[in-house]
Amino acid sequence: MANSLVIVESPAKVKTIKKFLGSNYEVDASGGHVRDLPKSQLGIDVDHDYEPKYITIRGKGDVLAKLRKEVKKADKIYLATDPDREGEAISWHLMKALKLDDVKDKKVLRISFNEITKNAVKTSLKTPRSIDMNLVDAQQARRVLDRMVGYSISPILWEKVKRGLSAGRVQSVALRMICDREEEIAAFIPEEYWSLEALLKVPGSRKPVAAKFYRDSSGNSEIENKEKLDEIVKKLEGRKFVVSEIKDGERIKKPPVPFTTSTLQQEASKALNFSTQKTMRLAQQLYEGVDVKGHGTIGLITYLRTDSIRVAEEADMAARKFIEEQYGKQYTALSGTEKKTNGKIQDAHEAIRPTNIELTPTQVKDSLPRDQFRLYQLIWKRFAASRMANAVYETTSVKIDAGGTIFSMSSSRIKFDGFMSVYMEAEEKEEKNQIPAKLETGMELELHELASAQHFTQPPAHYTEAALVKALEEQGIGRPSTYAPTITTILARRYIVKENKNLYVTELGEVVNRIMKQSFPSIVDITFTANLEYLLDSVGEGQTDWKTVVRNFYPDLMDAVEEAKLSLETVHIADEESDEVCELCGRRMVIKYGPHGKFLACPGFPECKNTKPYLEKTGIPCPKCGKEVILKKTKKGRKYYGCEANPDCDFMSWQKPSAEKCPECGSYMVEKGNKLACANEQCGFVKNK
C-alpha cells in the first residue's frame, strides 16, 4: 500500500510522475483549482474586510471525494501543484478543501519542481517546504481585484450595450492600447522623403556598385522633397566621385537569451505563425510529458510561465559540455555571459529550456506531432544558441566624396558563425552587399547613373498578437500567465478581430472602450494598472499586505461605478430607433449590437423576428460614381467605407472620406484626426478641418 500521496494539478502529469516514484507513492490530480469565488455573486464580503467567500467549483466534488479517500490511506501528503503563484494558491485551496490543516497524524508538505524529470521530482521530495502564504495572498489579491472590476463594470456594459460583454482589469487596458493604436494610424499623415543612389563603376570591374546618399555639403542627411533632391543632383553635375575613406573592422553579434513566456509567444508567432493560445497549449503539453521513443513519458521543457532568463547551473554546464562535444570548444560561450535582468522580473523560475539538451530535435521528431515538434525545436535551438559563442562579422564601410556631397557603402561577411550555426531569429536579415576588393583611398570612380525614389513615412504598424504581448510586457501590464487569456478573451468578445496576423478593433470594441475611458479612466489607465501590478508583485514578496491593496482600490471603484450609472443613463447606445420600417409588421426597426456590431431588428421580437444589416449613411457622395458612401464591415467586423452601389461601384476606403475635393489635385480627401488629407499620397495636401 502506498504510504505517500502526491497531488498534482494536471492529470497529464500523473503517469509521468508515477513512473518516477514507484509503488510507495500514489499520484493523483486536482484538475486545476478546486475552490473559487461563486459565479452567481460578487463573492467578497466587503463589510468584513473583503474576505473572499470560496466555494467548491461545480464538478469538483467527485475529485475531492476521491482525494479524501487517498488522503486517509497516506502517511504523507505532498502538494505538488505548479511552481508559481497560481499553483501555490491551488495547494492552499486543496489543503482547505481536504481539511489537511486539521490532520494531526499525517505530514502535509509542499513540493515544487521546475521540470518534470526524475531527478527534479526526486530532489523536490528531499526538500519539501510549507505553503508560501505570500504567493497565495498575491493570487488572492489578483483574483479579488479582477472579480471586483468584472462584476462591478460588466453589468453596466450589459445594460448599455448588450449582454455577454465584459470588462476586466487587464483586458480593458489591452483593448485601450489597441484602440489607441488604431487612432494613431487613422490620424497619421504621411510625410514625403527621397532616397538617392549613385551607381558607380570601379576600375577593372564590369558591374557597377551602389552607394547611398549619406549627407550633403552642409551636413544634412535627409532629402525632404523633390526640390531638395534636384538641388543635390544639380550640385553633383561634373563632380568627380573619389573614395575618401575605407574602414575595415569587426562586428560582434551576441547570442539571444533563453525564452521567457513573452519572448516565446512573440517568436512562435513570427517564426511558426502560432497564436499565443496555441503556443501555451503546446508548451503545456511539452512540460507535462510526452511519449518519446526509448525514454517513455518525459517532460521535455521546463515550466512555461516565467519572466526570468536565469538558467540552473547544472543545465548550463550540461549545455556547454554538449556544445563543446558537438560543435567544438570555439563554439562554446565563455562563462558569465548572461544579461542582467530588470527590476520587474520575478526570478523564482528558470527560463524556458529543454530539460535535457541531449534530446535534440532530430531525436524526438518521430515521437512528436508536427506542431509540438516545431515548438520544441524552437525552444531547443534558442537555448542551445544562448550557451554558444558570439557570431563575428568582418565589416567594411566606404565613404565617397563628390564635391562635398558624401555617399556611402557598407558590407559585412560572416567570419565566425558562432551561435548562428544553430539559431537565427525570425525576420532577421543580414547585409549581403559586397564591396570590391580593388577599392583604394583616393581612387576615382565613374558615375554610371543617379537613381532616386520617392518615399512616404509609414504609420505605426497594427498590433499583432506578438507585438501586443511585447507592449503589455514593456508597460508592466499583466504577467506571463495572463497574456494569452487576455488576448483570447477580447477576441472571443469580438472587441477585436484578427486578419492576416493583425489585430483590428471592431465597432463593438470602440463602444466598450469609449465607455471605459469615459466612466472608468483609472481602470484603463496604463500607468495606474502597471503600478497596481507592482503592488501585487510586492504582496508576493511579502512586502505589502494584500488586504491593504484591496482596501485602497474598492471604494474608488465603487464611486466610479455609481457615477457611471448616473452619467450613462442619458447615453443611448443600444436600441436606437431607425427610419427603417419593418416590412413584415410595420413597426419602426431599432438598432442593436451583435457579435459583428450594429444591425437592425424588429422591436416586436419574439412575435416578429425580422432582422437586416444596418447600413450607416454618411451623407458623403461617392468619389467614383456620386452615390452615397456608407459605413460597412468586413466579414470579421472591421469597419471601412464603401459605395452603396456596390458591386457596380468598387470604391472603398479605410478612412472616412470627405465631401471636399483636394484643391491641389482634385482627388477626394479623407479624415485624419482633426485634419483632412488628400487620399492621393503623391499629392500630400493637408489642411485643418
C-alpha positions as CSV (number, residue, x, y, z in Angstrom):
1,M,0.0,0.0,0.0
2,A,1.2,3.4,-0.9
3,N,2.2,5.5,2.2
4,S,2.7,8.8,0.3
5,L,0.2,10.7,-1.8
6,V,1.4,13.3,-4.4
7,I,-1.3,15.7,-5.6
8,V,-0.5,17.5,-8.9
9,E,-2.7,19.8,-11.0
10,S,-2.9,18.2,-14.4
11,P,-3.9,14.5,-15.0
12,A,-1.4,14.5,-17.8
13,K,1.4,14.6,-15.3
14,V,0.2,11.7,-13.2
15,K,1.6,8.9,-15.5
16,T,4.9,10.7,-15.9
17,I,5.5,11.3,-12.2
18,K,4.1,7.9,-11.1
19,K,6.8,6.2,-13.3
20,F,9.5,8.2,-11.5
21,L,8.3,7.4,-7.9
22,G,7.3,3.7,-7.9
23,S,4.8,1.8,-5.8
24,N,5.3,3.6,-2.5
25,Y,3.7,6.7,-3.9
26,E,0.1,7.3,-5.2
27,V,-0.1,10.2,-7.7
28,D,-3.4,11.9,-8.4
29,A,-4.5,15.2,-9.9
30,S,-6.8,18.0,-8.8
31,G,-7.5,19.1,-12.4
32,G,-6.6,22.7,-11.5
33,H,-8.5,24.8,-9.0
34,V,-11.0,23.0,-6.7
35,R,-12.3,26.2,-5.0
36,D,-13.2,29.6,-6.4
37,L,-15.4,32.6,-5.8
38,P,-19.1,31.8,-6.7
39,K,-20.2,32.8,-10.2
40,S,-23.7,33.9,-9.0
41,Q,-22.5,36.8,-6.8
42,L,-19.5,39.0,-6.1
43,G,-18.3,36.5,-3.5
44,I,-16.4,39.1,-1.4
45,D,-17.6,40.2,2.0
46,V,-16.9,43.9,1.7
47,D,-18.4,44.6,5.1
48,H,-15.9,42.2,6.8
49,D,-12.6,43.4,5.5
50,Y,-13.1,42.0,1.9
51,E,-13.0,38.4,3.0
52,P,-13.4,36.1,-0.1
53,K,-16.3,33.5,0.1
54,Y,-14.8,30.4,-1.6
55,I,-17.0,27.5,-2.7
56,T,-16.2,24.2,-4.3
57,I,-16.2,24.5,-8.0
58,R,-19.1,22.7,-9.7
59,G,-18.0,19.3,-10.9
60,K,-15.1,19.1,-8.5
61,G,-17.0,17.2,-5.7
62,D,-16.1,13.8,-7.1
63,V,-12.4,14.8,-7.5
64,L,-12.3,15.9,-3.8
65,A,-14.1,12.8,-2.7
66,K,-11.5,10.6,-4.4
67,L,-8.7,12.7,-3.0
68,R,-10.1,12.4,0.5
69,K,-10.1,8.6,0.2
70,E,-6.4,8.7,-0.9
71,V,-5.6,11.1,2.0
72,K,-6.9,8.6,4.5
73,K,-4.6,5.9,3.2
74,A,-1.5,8.0,3.2
75,D,1.0,8.9,5.9
76,K,2.5,11.8,3.9
77,I,0.6,14.2,1.5
78,Y,2.8,16.1,-0.9
79,L,1.1,19.1,-2.6
80,A,2.9,19.2,-5.9
81,T,1.0,21.9,-7.9
82,D,2.7,24.2,-10.4
83,P,5.6,26.2,-9.2
84,D,4.0,29.7,-9.4
85,R,1.6,32.0,-7.7
86,E,-1.4,30.2,-9.1
87,G,0.0,26.8,-8.2
88,E,0.7,27.9,-4.6
89,A,-2.9,29.1,-4.3
90,I,-4.2,25.7,-5.6
91,S,-2.2,23.9,-3.0
92,W,-3.6,26.2,-0.3
93,H,-7.2,25.6,-1.6
94,L,-6.6,21.8,-1.6
95,M,-5.4,22.0,2.0
96,K,-8.6,23.8,3.0
97,A,-10.9,21.7,0.9
98,L,-9.4,18.4,2.1
99,K,-9.1,19.8,5.7
100,L,-5.4,18.9,5.7
101,D,-4.6,21.6,8.3
102,D,-6.7,19.7,10.7
103,V,-4.9,16.4,10.2
104,K,-2.7,15.5,13.2
105,D,-1.4,12.1,12.3
106,K,-0.1,12.9,8.8
107,K,2.6,15.1,7.3
108,V,1.4,17.7,4.8
109,L,4.2,19.1,2.7
110,R,4.5,21.4,-0.3
111,I,6.9,20.5,-3.1
112,S,7.5,22.1,-6.5
113,F,9.7,21.3,-9.5
114,N,10.5,23.5,-12.5
115,E,10.7,20.5,-14.8
116,I,9.1,17.0,-14.8
117,T,12.2,14.9,-14.8
118,K,13.1,12.0,-12.4
119,N,15.9,14.0,-10.9
120,A,13.8,17.1,-10.4
121,V,10.9,15.2,-8.8
122,K,13.1,13.1,-6.5
123,T,15.1,16.2,-5.4
124,S,11.8,18.1,-4.6
125,L,10.8,15.2,-2.3
126,K,14.1,15.7,-0.4
127,T,13.5,19.4,0.0
128,P,9.8,19.9,1.0
129,R,8.6,23.2,2.5
130,S,5.4,24.8,3.8
131,I,3.0,26.7,1.7
132,D,4.2,30.2,0.8
133,M,1.3,32.4,2.0
134,N,2.8,35.5,0.4
135,L,2.3,33.8,-3.0
136,V,-1.2,32.7,-2.0
137,D,-2.1,36.2,-0.9
138,A,-0.7,37.6,-4.2
139,Q,-3.0,35.3,-6.1
140,Q,-6.0,36.1,-3.8
141,A,-5.4,39.8,-4.3
142,R,-5.4,39.5,-8.1
143,R,-8.5,37.2,-8.1
144,V,-10.4,39.6,-5.8
145,L,-9.5,42.7,-7.8
146,D,-10.3,41.0,-11.1
147,R,-13.7,39.9,-9.6
148,M,-14.4,43.4,-8.3
149,V,-13.7,45.0,-11.7
150,G,-15.6,42.4,-13.7
151,Y,-18.7,42.1,-11.6
152,S,-19.0,45.8,-11.0
153,I,-18.5,47.1,-14.5
154,S,-19.8,44.3,-16.8
155,P,-23.4,44.8,-15.8
156,I,-23.2,48.4,-16.9
157,L,-22.0,47.2,-20.3
158,W,-24.8,44.7,-20.4
159,E,-27.4,47.4,-19.8
160,K,-25.9,50.0,-22.1
161,V,-24.7,47.8,-25.0
162,K,-25.5,44.1,-24.9
163,R,-25.5,41.1,-22.6
164,G,-22.4,38.9,-22.7
165,L,-19.9,41.7,-22.7
166,S,-17.3,42.0,-20.0
167,A,-14.7,44.4,-18.6
168,G,-11.5,43.3,-16.9
169,R,-8.6,44.7,-15.1
170,V,-6.1,43.6,-17.8
171,Q,-8.3,43.0,-20.8
172,S,-9.7,46.6,-20.7
173,V,-6.2,48.1,-20.8
174,A,-5.2,45.8,-23.7
175,L,-8.3,46.9,-25.6
176,R,-7.5,50.5,-24.9
177,M,-3.9,50.0,-26.3
178,I,-5.3,48.5,-29.5
179,C,-7.9,51.4,-29.8
180,D,-5.2,54.0,-29.2
181,R,-3.0,52.4,-31.9
182,E,-5.9,52.4,-34.4
183,E,-6.5,56.1,-33.7
184,E,-2.8,56.8,-34.2
185,I,-3.0,55.0,-37.6
186,A,-6.2,56.8,-38.6
187,A,-4.7,60.2,-37.8
188,F,-1.3,59.5,-39.4
189,I,-0.3,61.8,-42.2
190,P,2.5,60.5,-44.4
191,E,5.5,62.7,-44.9
192,E,7.4,62.7,-48.2
193,Y,11.1,61.9,-48.4
194,W,13.5,60.8,-51.1
195,S,16.4,58.4,-51.5
196,L,19.3,58.8,-53.8
197,E,21.9,56.2,-55.0
198,A,24.9,56.6,-57.2
199,L,25.7,53.6,-59.4
200,L,29.5,53.8,-59.8
201,K,31.9,51.9,-62.0
202,V,35.1,50.6,-60.2
203,P,38.2,50.4,-62.5
204,G,38.7,46.8,-63.6
205,S,35.1,45.7,-62.6
206,R,32.3,45.2,-65.0
207,K,29.4,45.5,-62.6
208,P,28.7,49.0,-61.0
209,V,28.3,49.3,-57.3
210,A,25.6,51.2,-55.5
211,A,26.5,54.0,-53.0
212,K,23.7,55.6,-50.9
213,F,23.5,59.3,-50.3
214,Y,24.9,60.0,-46.8
215,R,25.0,63.8,-46.4
216,D,25.2,67.0,-48.4
217,S,27.9,69.6,-48.2
218,S,26.0,71.3,-45.3
219,G,25.9,68.1,-43.3
220,N,22.2,67.3,-43.9
221,S,21.4,63.6,-44.3
222,E,17.6,63.9,-45.2
223,I,16.2,64.6,-48.6
224,E,12.8,66.0,-47.7
225,N,11.3,66.7,-51.1
226,K,11.8,66.9,-54.9
227,E,13.2,70.4,-54.7
228,K,15.9,69.3,-52.3
229,L,16.7,66.3,-54.4
230,D,17.0,68.5,-57.6
231,E,19.3,70.8,-55.7
232,I,21.6,67.9,-54.7
233,V,21.6,66.4,-58.2
234,K,22.5,69.8,-59.7
235,K,25.5,70.2,-57.4
236,L,26.7,66.7,-58.5
237,E,26.9,67.7,-62.2
238,G,30.5,67.4,-63.4
239,R,31.8,66.3,-59.9
240,K,34.4,63.6,-59.5
241,F,33.4,60.6,-57.2
242,V,36.5,59.9,-55.2
243,V,37.0,57.2,-52.5
244,S,37.7,59.3,-49.4
245,E,37.7,56.7,-46.6
246,I,37.8,52.9,-46.2
247,K,37.3,51.3,-42.8
248,D,37.7,47.6,-42.1
249,G,36.5,46.3,-38.8
250,E,34.7,43.5,-36.9
251,R,31.2,43.4,-35.5
252,I,30.1,41.1,-32.7
253,K,26.6,39.7,-32.7
254,K,25.7,38.3,-29.3
255,P,23.5,35.2,-28.8
256,P,19.9,35.6,-27.7
257,V,18.9,34.9,-24.1
258,P,16.7,31.8,-23.5
259,F,13.0,32.2,-23.8
260,T,10.6,33.7,-21.3
261,T,6.9,33.3,-21.7
262,S,6.6,36.6,-23.5
263,T,9.5,36.1,-25.9
264,L,8.4,32.5,-26.7
265,Q,4.9,33.7,-27.6
266,Q,6.4,36.5,-29.8
267,E,8.9,34.3,-31.6
268,A,6.4,31.4,-32.1
269,S,4.1,33.9,-33.7
270,K,6.7,35.3,-36.0
271,A,8.5,32.0,-36.9
272,L,5.7,29.5,-36.7
273,N,2.5,31.6,-37.1
274,F,1.2,30.3,-33.8
275,S,-1.4,32.3,-31.7
276,T,-0.4,33.0,-28.1
277,Q,-3.1,30.5,-27.0
278,K,-1.7,27.7,-29.3
279,T,1.8,28.3,-28.1
280,M,0.8,28.0,-24.5
281,R,-1.2,24.9,-25.1
282,L,1.6,23.1,-26.9
283,A,4.2,24.3,-24.3
284,Q,2.0,22.9,-21.5
285,Q,2.0,19.5,-23.3
286,L,5.7,19.6,-23.7
287,Y,6.1,20.5,-20.0
288,E,3.7,17.9,-18.6
289,G,5.1,15.0,-20.5
290,V,5.1,13.3,-23.9
291,D,6.0,9.8,-25.0
292,V,9.5,9.7,-26.6
293,K,10.8,6.5,-28.1
294,G,13.4,5.0,-25.9
295,H,12.6,7.3,-23.0
296,G,9.0,6.7,-22.1
297,T,6.8,9.6,-20.9
298,I,9.0,12.6,-20.0
299,G,8.7,16.3,-19.7
300,L,10.6,17.9,-22.5
301,I,10.8,21.5,-21.3
302,T,10.9,23.4,-18.1
303,Y,7.9,25.4,-16.6
304,L,6.3,27.6,-19.2
305,R,5.1,30.6,-17.2
306,T,8.2,32.7,-16.4
307,D,9.7,36.1,-17.0
308,S,13.2,35.0,-15.9
309,I,16.1,34.3,-18.1
310,R,18.0,32.5,-15.3
311,V,19.3,29.0,-16.1
312,A,20.2,26.4,-13.4
313,E,23.9,25.9,-13.1
314,E,23.6,22.1,-13.8
315,A,21.6,22.8,-17.0
316,D,24.1,25.5,-18.0
317,M,27.1,23.2,-17.6
318,A,25.4,20.3,-19.4
319,A,24.6,22.6,-22.3
320,R,28.2,23.9,-22.6
321,K,29.6,20.4,-22.5
322,F,27.1,19.3,-25.2
323,I,28.1,22.2,-27.4
324,E,31.8,21.6,-27.0
325,E,31.4,17.9,-27.9
326,Q,29.0,18.5,-30.9
327,Y,30.4,21.8,-32.3
328,G,33.8,22.3,-30.8
329,K,35.3,24.4,-28.0
330,Q,35.3,27.6,-30.1
331,Y,31.5,27.5,-30.3
332,T,31.0,27.4,-26.5
333,A,30.2,30.7,-24.8
334,L,32.6,32.0,-22.1
335,S,31.1,31.9,-18.6
336,G,29.4,34.9,-17.2
337,T,27.7,35.9,-20.4
338,E,24.1,36.2,-19.0
339,K,22.4,39.5,-19.4
340,K,21.2,41.4,-16.3
341,T,17.5,41.2,-15.6
342,N,15.4,44.3,-15.0
343,G,13.6,45.1,-11.8
344,K,10.1,43.9,-12.9
345,I,11.3,40.3,-13.3
346,Q,10.2,37.6,-10.8
347,D,13.3,35.4,-10.7
348,A,11.8,32.4,-8.9
349,H,11.8,30.3,-12.0
350,E,14.2,29.5,-14.7
351,A,13.9,30.5,-18.3
352,I,12.1,28.1,-20.7
353,R,14.6,25.5,-21.8
354,P,14.8,21.8,-22.8
355,T,15.0,19.5,-19.7
356,N,17.7,17.5,-21.4
357,I,19.9,19.3,-24.0
358,E,21.0,15.9,-25.4
359,L,17.4,15.2,-26.6
360,T,17.9,17.1,-29.9
361,P,15.0,17.9,-32.2
362,T,16.2,15.2,-34.5
363,Q,16.0,12.5,-31.8
364,V,12.4,13.4,-30.8
365,K,11.0,14.3,-34.2
366,D,9.4,10.9,-34.8
367,S,7.7,10.9,-31.4
368,L,6.0,14.3,-31.6
369,P,3.1,15.7,-33.6
370,R,4.2,18.3,-36.1
371,D,3.4,21.4,-34.1
372,Q,4.7,20.1,-30.8
373,F,7.9,19.3,-32.6
374,R,8.2,22.7,-34.2
375,L,7.8,24.4,-30.9
376,Y,10.3,22.1,-29.1
377,Q,12.8,22.7,-31.9
378,L,12.4,26.4,-31.5
379,I,12.9,26.2,-27.7
380,W,15.9,23.8,-28.0
381,K,17.7,25.9,-30.7
382,R,17.1,29.1,-28.7
383,F,18.5,27.6,-25.5
384,A,21.5,25.9,-27.3
385,A,22.3,29.2,-29.0
386,S,22.2,31.1,-25.7
387,R,25.1,29.0,-24.4
388,M,27.1,29.5,-27.6
389,A,29.8,31.9,-28.7
390,N,29.2,35.3,-30.4
391,A,29.0,35.4,-34.1
392,V,31.7,37.6,-35.7
393,Y,31.4,39.7,-38.9
394,E,34.1,41.3,-40.9
395,T,32.8,44.7,-41.9
396,T,33.8,47.3,-44.5
397,S,32.5,50.8,-44.8
398,V,33.4,53.2,-47.6
399,K,32.8,56.9,-48.0
400,I,32.8,58.5,-51.4
401,D,33.2,62.3,-51.8
402,A,31.6,64.1,-54.8
403,G,32.5,67.8,-54.2
404,G,31.4,67.8,-50.6
405,T,28.4,65.5,-51.1
406,I,29.1,62.2,-49.4
407,F,27.9,58.8,-50.5
408,S,28.5,55.6,-48.5
409,M,28.7,51.8,-49.0
410,S,28.9,49.1,-46.4
411,S,29.2,45.3,-46.4
412,S,29.6,42.6,-43.9
413,R,30.7,39.0,-44.1
414,I,30.4,36.2,-41.5
415,K,33.9,35.5,-40.2
416,F,32.7,33.1,-37.5
417,D,29.1,31.9,-37.3
418,G,29.1,31.0,-33.6
419,F,25.5,30.6,-32.3
420,M,24.1,31.3,-35.7
421,S,25.1,27.8,-36.7
422,V,22.1,26.8,-34.6
423,Y,19.7,29.6,-34.5
424,M,18.6,32.9,-36.2
425,E,15.6,34.9,-35.1
426,A,12.6,35.2,-37.4
427,E,12.8,38.1,-39.9
428,E,16.5,38.5,-39.2
429,K,18.3,40.0,-42.2
430,E,21.9,40.2,-42.8
431,E,23.6,42.6,-45.2
432,K,24.6,41.0,-48.5
433,N,26.3,43.8,-50.3
434,Q,29.9,43.1,-51.1
435,I,32.4,45.8,-51.8
436,P,35.0,45.1,-54.5
437,A,38.4,44.4,-53.0
438,K,40.1,46.6,-55.6
439,L,38.8,49.8,-53.9
440,E,41.5,52.1,-52.6
441,T,41.5,55.5,-50.9
442,G,41.9,58.3,-53.5
443,M,40.6,56.1,-56.3
444,E,38.2,57.9,-58.7
445,L,35.0,56.1,-59.7
446,E,33.0,56.7,-62.8
447,L,29.4,57.8,-62.4
448,H,27.2,55.4,-64.3
449,E,23.8,56.6,-63.1
450,L,22.0,58.5,-60.3
451,A,18.9,56.7,-59.1
452,S,16.3,58.4,-57.0
453,A,13.0,57.3,-55.5
454,Q,10.1,59.0,-53.7
455,H,9.0,57.5,-50.3
456,F,6.5,58.3,-47.6
457,T,6.7,57.7,-43.9
458,Q,4.6,54.8,-42.8
459,P,2.0,54.8,-39.9
460,P,2.6,52.8,-36.8
461,A,2.0,49.1,-37.5
462,H,-1.2,47.5,-36.4
463,Y,-0.7,45.3,-33.3
464,T,-0.2,41.6,-33.9
465,E,-0.6,39.2,-31.0
466,A,3.2,39.1,-30.7
467,A,3.5,42.9,-30.7
468,L,0.7,43.3,-28.2
469,V,2.4,40.8,-25.8
470,K,5.6,42.7,-26.1
471,A,3.9,46.0,-25.5
472,L,2.0,44.6,-22.5
473,E,5.2,43.3,-21.0
474,E,7.1,46.6,-21.6
475,Q,4.3,48.6,-20.0
476,G,4.2,46.2,-17.0
477,I,0.6,45.2,-17.7
478,G,-0.3,41.6,-16.7
479,R,2.1,38.8,-16.1
480,P,3.3,35.7,-18.1
481,S,0.2,33.7,-17.2
482,T,-2.2,36.5,-18.4
483,Y,-1.0,37.4,-21.9
484,A,-2.7,34.5,-23.8
485,P,-6.0,34.5,-21.9
486,T,-6.3,38.3,-22.2
487,I,-6.0,38.2,-26.0
488,T,-8.2,35.2,-26.2
489,T,-10.9,37.0,-24.2
490,I,-11.0,40.2,-26.2
491,L,-11.1,38.2,-29.5
492,A,-13.9,36.0,-28.1
493,R,-15.9,39.1,-27.1
494,R,-15.5,40.4,-30.6
495,Y,-13.9,43.6,-29.3
496,I,-11.1,42.9,-31.8
497,V,-10.7,40.7,-34.8
498,K,-7.6,39.2,-36.4
499,E,-6.9,39.4,-40.1
500,N,-3.6,38.3,-41.6
501,K,-2.0,38.4,-38.1
502,N,-3.0,42.0,-37.5
503,L,-5.5,42.9,-34.7
504,Y,-8.2,45.4,-35.5
505,V,-10.8,47.0,-33.2
506,T,-14.4,46.4,-34.1
507,E,-17.3,48.8,-33.7
508,L,-18.3,46.9,-30.5
509,G,-14.8,47.3,-29.2
510,E,-14.8,51.0,-29.9
511,V,-18.1,51.4,-28.0
512,V,-16.9,49.4,-25.0
513,N,-13.5,51.3,-24.9
514,R,-15.3,54.7,-25.1
515,I,-17.5,53.8,-22.1
516,M,-14.5,52.6,-20.2
517,K,-12.4,55.7,-20.9
518,Q,-15.3,58.0,-20.1
519,S,-16.5,56.3,-16.9
520,F,-13.6,54.2,-15.6
521,P,-10.5,56.2,-16.6
522,S,-8.3,54.7,-13.9
523,I,-9.2,51.1,-14.9
524,V,-7.9,51.7,-18.4
525,D,-5.0,53.9,-17.4
526,I,-1.8,52.2,-18.3
527,T,0.3,53.8,-15.6
528,F,-2.3,53.0,-12.9
529,T,-2.6,49.4,-14.0
530,A,1.2,49.0,-14.1
531,N,1.5,50.4,-10.6
532,L,-1.2,48.1,-9.4
533,E,0.8,45.1,-10.9
534,Y,3.9,46.3,-9.0
535,L,1.9,46.4,-5.7
536,L,0.5,42.9,-6.4
537,D,4.1,41.6,-7.0
538,S,5.2,43.2,-3.7
539,V,2.4,41.2,-2.0
540,G,4.1,38.0,-3.4
541,E,7.4,39.2,-2.0
542,G,5.9,39.7,1.5
543,Q,6.3,43.5,1.4
544,T,2.7,44.5,1.2
545,D,-0.5,43.2,2.9
546,W,-3.0,42.0,0.2
547,K,-6.0,43.4,2.1
548,T,-4.3,46.9,2.1
549,V,-4.2,46.9,-1.7
550,V,-7.9,45.8,-1.9
551,R,-9.0,48.4,0.8
552,N,-7.4,51.2,-1.2
553,F,-8.9,50.0,-4.5
554,Y,-12.5,49.1,-3.9
555,P,-14.0,52.4,-2.6
556,D,-12.7,54.4,-5.6
557,L,-14.0,51.7,-7.9
558,M,-17.5,51.9,-6.3
559,D,-17.5,55.7,-6.6
560,A,-16.8,55.4,-10.3
561,V,-19.5,52.7,-10.8
562,E,-22.2,54.8,-9.1
563,E,-21.1,57.9,-11.1
564,A,-21.2,55.8,-14.3
565,K,-24.7,54.6,-13.6
566,L,-25.9,58.2,-13.4
567,S,-23.9,59.7,-16.3
568,L,-24.6,56.8,-18.7
569,E,-28.4,57.0,-18.1
570,T,-28.6,59.6,-20.9
571,V,-26.3,57.6,-23.3
572,H,-28.5,55.7,-25.8
573,I,-26.1,53.2,-27.2
574,A,-28.4,50.2,-27.9
575,D,-31.9,50.0,-29.3
576,E,-31.9,53.4,-31.1
577,E,-34.9,53.8,-33.3
578,S,-34.1,54.0,-37.0
579,D,-36.0,55.3,-40.0
580,E,-36.3,51.8,-41.4
581,V,-39.8,50.3,-41.3
582,C,-40.2,46.5,-40.8
583,E,-41.7,45.2,-44.0
584,L,-43.2,42.2,-42.1
585,C,-45.2,44.0,-39.3
586,G,-44.8,47.8,-40.0
587,R,-43.0,48.7,-36.7
588,R,-40.1,51.1,-36.9
589,M,-36.9,49.0,-36.6
590,V,-34.3,49.6,-33.8
591,I,-30.5,49.5,-33.9
592,K,-29.0,46.7,-31.8
593,Y,-25.5,45.4,-31.2
594,G,-24.5,41.9,-32.2
595,P,-21.2,40.0,-32.4
596,H,-20.3,41.9,-35.6
597,G,-21.5,45.4,-34.5
598,K,-24.8,47.1,-35.3
599,F,-27.8,45.5,-37.0
600,L,-31.5,46.3,-37.4
601,A,-34.0,44.3,-35.5
602,C,-37.8,44.5,-35.2
603,P,-38.9,45.7,-31.7
604,G,-41.8,43.2,-32.0
605,F,-39.5,40.3,-31.1
606,P,-40.3,37.4,-30.4
607,E,-43.6,37.8,-32.4
608,C,-41.6,39.3,-35.3
609,K,-38.0,38.1,-35.7
610,N,-37.1,40.2,-38.7
611,T,-33.5,41.5,-38.8
612,K,-31.4,43.1,-41.5
613,P,-28.0,44.7,-41.9
614,Y,-27.6,48.2,-40.6
615,L,-26.1,50.5,-43.3
616,E,-25.0,53.7,-41.7
617,K,-25.2,56.5,-44.2
618,T,-22.6,59.2,-44.2
619,G,-24.2,61.9,-46.4
620,I,-21.0,61.9,-48.5
621,P,-21.1,61.4,-52.3
622,C,-19.0,58.5,-53.6
623,P,-15.9,59.9,-55.3
624,K,-16.2,57.4,-58.1
625,C,-19.9,57.4,-59.0
626,G,-21.7,60.1,-56.9
627,K,-24.0,57.8,-55.0
628,E,-23.8,57.7,-51.2
629,V,-20.8,56.4,-49.2
630,I,-21.9,54.1,-46.4
631,L,-20.1,52.6,-43.4
632,K,-19.6,48.9,-44.0
633,K,-17.8,46.0,-42.2
634,T,-15.6,43.1,-43.3
635,K,-16.9,39.6,-42.6
636,K,-14.9,39.7,-39.3
637,G,-16.2,43.1,-38.3
638,R,-13.5,45.6,-39.3
639,K,-15.0,48.9,-40.4
640,Y,-14.5,50.5,-43.8
641,Y,-16.3,52.9,-46.1
642,G,-17.8,51.8,-49.4
643,C,-20.3,52.8,-52.0
644,E,-23.9,51.9,-51.7
645,A,-23.9,50.9,-55.3
646,N,-21.5,48.0,-54.7
647,P,-20.9,45.7,-56.6
648,D,-21.4,48.1,-59.5
649,C,-19.0,50.6,-57.9
650,D,-15.9,49.3,-56.1
651,F,-15.0,52.4,-54.1
652,M,-13.6,51.6,-50.6
653,S,-11.6,53.5,-48.0
654,W,-10.3,52.5,-44.6
655,Q,-10.5,56.2,-43.6
656,K,-13.7,58.2,-43.6
657,P,-13.9,60.2,-46.9
658,S,-14.9,63.9,-47.0
659,A,-17.2,65.6,-49.5
660,E,-14.4,68.1,-50.1
661,K,-12.1,67.8,-53.1
662,C,-8.3,68.3,-52.9
663,P,-7.6,71.8,-54.2
664,E,-4.2,70.6,-55.5
665,C,-5.0,67.5,-57.5
666,G,-8.8,67.1,-57.4
667,S,-8.8,63.8,-55.6
668,Y,-11.1,63.1,-52.6
669,M,-10.0,64.0,-49.1
670,V,-10.1,61.7,-46.0
671,E,-10.3,62.5,-42.3
672,K,-7.1,62.2,-40.4
673,G,-7.9,63.1,-36.8
674,N,-8.5,66.8,-36.8
675,K,-7.2,67.3,-40.3
676,L,-8.2,66.5,-43.9
677,A,-5.6,64.9,-46.1
678,C,-5.6,64.1,-49.8
679,A,-6.2,60.4,-50.4
680,N,-3.6,60.6,-53.2
681,E,-0.3,60.1,-51.3
682,Q,1.7,61.5,-54.2
683,C,-0.1,64.8,-53.7
684,G,0.3,65.1,-49.9
685,F,-2.0,68.1,-49.5
686,V,-3.2,68.5,-45.8
687,K,-5.5,71.1,-44.1
688,N,-7.2,71.6,-40.8
689,K,-10.9,70.5,-40.7
